[in-house]
Amino acid sequence: MSLIGYARVSTIDQAPDLQLDALRSVGVSRIFVETASGAKADRSELKAALDYLRSGDTLVVWKLDRLARSITQLISTVETLDRLGCGFRSLTETIDTTTPTGRLVFHIFGALTEFERSIIRERTVAGLAAAKARGRRGGRPKAMSDQDMVAAKALIRDGHLTIKEVAEQLGVSDATLYKYIPRPRTIA
């Protein structure tokens, strides 16, 4: 059973010294240090730390936000640790999933996250239903109206302008014109 540390700073201007001192003070045997945004999903040192862990080990961080930027990301990482047979410990928040109380705290976090997702889903469905009842449709407005399509086809049929020039006259990109008229030169 080893304590494995993970320290992260967001920029190269920041120093992880405070985190490293705190991790060493609790007896962490190996520390993985990373300079990366917490929002970044692919963090090589975090992956290396997770690969290094063995069943019975505990991943230790100085503070929760060093490991994850969102509660969902945090819970996902802790669930990964649990599948590996490893614990998780945050020094600042005094959370330790190797204890019954620590596991309870994480179950509460998980329940709150699931509740939040359900509330958001409920509000979204209600908002869409209310908009539909008022006659509104979801999604992005069309880039080209039916009148624009008729004008585009007429200009293309005329043959004096390139597709790019037709698109410019209509105020859209040529890619948008191709989206609405997939094979414009086949129009007879």
N, C-alpha and C positions, 0 to 999 in steps of 0.2 A: 504494500500500500504506500504509494508515493503521492506527494503533493506536487502537481505540475502547474506552473504559473503561466499566465498569458497577460501581457501588457501591450497596450496600443496607444499611440498618439496619432493625431490626425495629420499633422504636417511635420516636415523636417525641422522647422523652427522650434518645435516643442521637444522637451526632454522627458523621458519616461522615468527619471531618477526617483521621484516620489513613489511611483508604483513599484519600482524594483526594490526599493528599501522596505516597503510594506510587505511585499511578497517574501523577501528574504527573512524578515523578522518572524514569520510564522513557520519557517522551516521548509520552504519550497525548494525542491532539489534541482529542478530544471525550469528555466523561464524562456518562453518564446516571446520575442519582442517584435512588434509590427508598427510600421508607419503607413497608415491607410485610413481612409474615411470609414466610419462605422457603418455608413449606408452602403458601402461597397459589399456586394454579396460574396465575391471571390477574394478572400483574404488568405494568402499563402501560408502565413505563420499560424493562423488559427487552424487551418487544415493540417499543418504539420503537427501542431499540439494535439489535435484530435487523433491523428494517426499514431502518435507516440504513446498515448494513454493505453494502459492495460487495465483489465478488469480489477476493480478494487481501488484504482487510483482516483484522485480528486483534482478537478481543474479548479484553480484558484485565480480570481481576478481581484483587483483592488476595488473596483466599483462596477456595478451592473452595466453602465453605459460604455464601459471599455469593451464589453463582449458583444452587445447588441444595441441597436438604435430603436427598436420597437419591442413591445411586449411579445408580439407574435414571433419575432426573430429570436428573442430570448428563450421563449418556451420551446421553440423548435430545437434550439441548440441543447437545452437541458434534456429534452426527450431523447436526442441523439446520444448524449452522455449516459442516460439511463439505459438505453438499449445496449451500450457498450459495457454496462455494469460499473459505470463510474459515477462519482458524485460531483457536485458543483458547490463552490463556496465563494461568496462575495464578502470581502472584508469590511467595506464601509457600511453596507446594509445588514451586516451580520446574518446572512442567509447561508444555510448549510444543508443541502439536500441529503446528506448522509445521516441526518437526525429526523425523527418523526415530525418535529415542529417545522423544520425546513421544508420537508416534503409537503406538509399541509399548506404552507405559504405558497408553494408553487401550484398546488391544486387550486387554490383560491385565485391566483393569477390566471390560470387556464380557464376557470369558470367565468371570470370577469371578461376575458378576451372573447370567449364564445358568446357571452351575453351581448357584448358590444357589437359583434358581427351580426347577431340576430336583429338587434335594434336597427342597425344601418340597413340591413336587407328589408326589414319591415317598412322603414321610412321610404326607401327607394320604390318599393312596390306601390305604396300608398301615393307617392308623388306622381308616378307614372299613370296610375289609375285616374287621379284628379286631372292631370293634363289631358288625358284621353277624353275624359268626360267634357272638357272644355273645347274639344275638337283639335287639340294640338297633337302633333306627331313627334316622336323622338328622333334623335339623330341629327346629323349635320344637314343644313339646307343644300339643295342641289346647286352645283356650280353653273349649270346651264339650264335655262328655262326651255319650255317647249318652243317658244319663239326663237330662242338662240339656236336650237337644233334645226329649225326650218331654215334660218338664215345661213347657218353653217353648211347645210346640204346644198343650198342654192349656190353659195360661193364656191364650193368644191366642184359642183357640176359644171360651173362656168369655166373652170380650169385655168383662169388667169393668175390665180394666187397659189402660193405653196401652202401646205397644211399649216406650217408655222405662221405664215402671214394671216391665214384665216383665223387661227387661234388668237393672234394679237388683236385683230379687229374686234373679236368678241370679248376680249379682256380675260382670256383664260390661257393656260399653258397648252402646248401641243400635246402633252401627256394627258391632260384633262379632255381635250378634244378626242383623242384616241380612245379614251375610256367611254365616252358617250357615243362615238361613231367608230367602232373597232376597225373597220376596213374602209376608210373614207374614199379611197380612189376607185372602189367598186361601185360607187353610187352612179346610177345611170339616169 
